[in-house]
Amino acid sequence: MPTPADLPVVLLHMWLGAIPLVAGACAFGLAQLWQRRIGPALARRRRAARLALARARLTPAYFAQASVVSLRSTAPAPCGGLRAELRLEVAAADGDWPALATWLIGPEDIGRLRPGAVLPVLVLAGRPRRVFPNVEWARAAGAEALAHAPAAQRALAAAP
């Protein structure tokens, strides 16, 4: 039988013996949380992203001309170069309309975006306000720009 002097040692042994049980319960709880909540939510998000990418690849596109109305702002891009926000006036066969675009350009190309400059662009048929550059010195900012590369290739192949 332990004496009162041995009580801290006994409590310490009991506490140390309980640690694996508590850790196991926490690990089991985290596994259940992952399996029931977090995992399916991430899977839904990934599925939605893949579906959006597939839809973007199937979107028809056509070429147009856009004149630069104003260069709203420039900021350094994380990948190097500049992130330029443009206000454009798109001129296509089905009419003219204003559009906003964010393009990534090199610092030496900032002069090409002066007001009044006419640039070739790619316009998505379902979303005419989304305008992508059709020049080798600029590219659209964001992940959506990569998704529309096949649309640009199809439009290029269909061009006379």
Buried (B, 14 or more C-beta within 10 A) or exposed (E): EEEEEEEEEEEEEEEEEEEEEEEEEEEEEEEEEEEEEEEEEEEEEEEEEEEEBEEBEEBEBBBBBBBBBEBEEBEEBEEEBBBBBBBBBBBBEEEEBEBEBBBBBEEEBBEBBEEEBEBEBBBBEEEBEBBBBBEEEBBBBEEBBEBBBBBBEBBEEEEE
